[in-house]
Amino acid sequence: LYLSTMPNSSNPNFGIFTVNTSNPTDVTITGVGQMSLDTDVNAMALDVANNQVFLATSLVTGEVTSIDITTPQTPTAKATIDLPGTAVSLAFNGSNLYVANNTVDQQLVVIGQGQ
């Protein structure tokens, strides 16, 4: 499994690929699923246990977007979270999502289960 983001100008800007490395001299990458977002994607963090990926975006009212990748052929947006500023970096440790944004005071936002 390989996840990729591209600039918004070249839609789709989120893709899921398989990478076959069974023959190291003939590695193949195959597109599986894709979706377009109305913004740039600045970072991503994978939540394997829940089949989702979190995206840090430049959206004004949805700086963090959760994408359901249960069916990789058709990834779908699950939820968005509105934060001050623009989300520029993400980290996920299995229970908490850490979001760095570029507000004047450069906040670190922690989003835990049930929040």
N, C-alpha and C positions, 0 to 999 in steps of 0.2 A: 504494500500500500504506500502510495506517495501522494501527498497533498501539495497543491501548488496555487499560488496567487499571482495574478498578473495585473498591470495597471488597468484602471477602469476604462481607459480608452480602447482597449482591445478585448471587448466582451466575448465570451464569458470570462469573468475574472476570478473564478474559483473552480478548480478541477481536481478530480480523483483519478489516479493512475495506478496500474499494477506494474511492477518492475520484475522481470524474469532474469535472474542471475544464475540460472542452472548451468549455463555455459558462459564462463567469464569472458570468453572472446567474442561472444555474440549476445550482449545484453539487449533485451527488448523492453520498451516502455509502451504500454497500451492505455489509451484513454478509456475510462470506465464511466464516469459521470461528470457533470459540470453544471454550474449555475451562474447567473449574472446578478451582480449587486449594483445598486445605484451609487456606488462610492468606491474609493480606493481601499484596499486591505493593507494595513500596516504591519500586522503580525498575526500569528495563529498559535493555538495551543490545543493539543489533542486530548480528549477524554475517552480512552479506549473502553473503559468499563461501561460507559453509557452511550457508546456509539455516537459521539458528537464531537464537533470541533468548535472552538471559540475563536472568533475573528475580532481583532481590534480594527475598527474602521474610522473613516473620516466623517461619518454621518453626524449631523448636528444633533439629532434626537435619538440616536441609537449607536453609541460609540462601541458597544460590545454586542456582537450578534452570535447566537448559538445556532449551529447548523446540525440537523439530524442526518447522520450518514449510515443509518441502519440499512438502507437500501442504497448502496454506492452509486447505482445507475441514476438515481433521482434524489440528490441531496436537497433538503428543504430547510428553510429557516424556521426555527422553533420559537425563538424569543429574541428581543433586543433589550438592552439596558441603556438608559440615558444617563450620562455622566457629564460633569463639567469638562470643557476642553475636548481634546482629541485623544483617543486611546492610541498610544504609540508602541506599547510592548505588553506582552502577556506571559504568564507562567501559571501552570496548573500542577498541583501536587497530589491530586487524587481526591481532595475534598475542598480545597479553596482555590479560587481563581484570583491571581494577583494582576492588577491592571495599573500600568503607569500611564499617566496622561500629562499633556503639556500645558496645563493651566499655569498661571503666573507663579503659583507656589509649588508646581511640579508634584502633584499628589500621587500617592500610591494607594489604590483602593483595593480592599480585600473583600471578595464576595464569597461567602461560605454557603454550605448547604442550608436550604430553607430561607435564604435571604433573597 
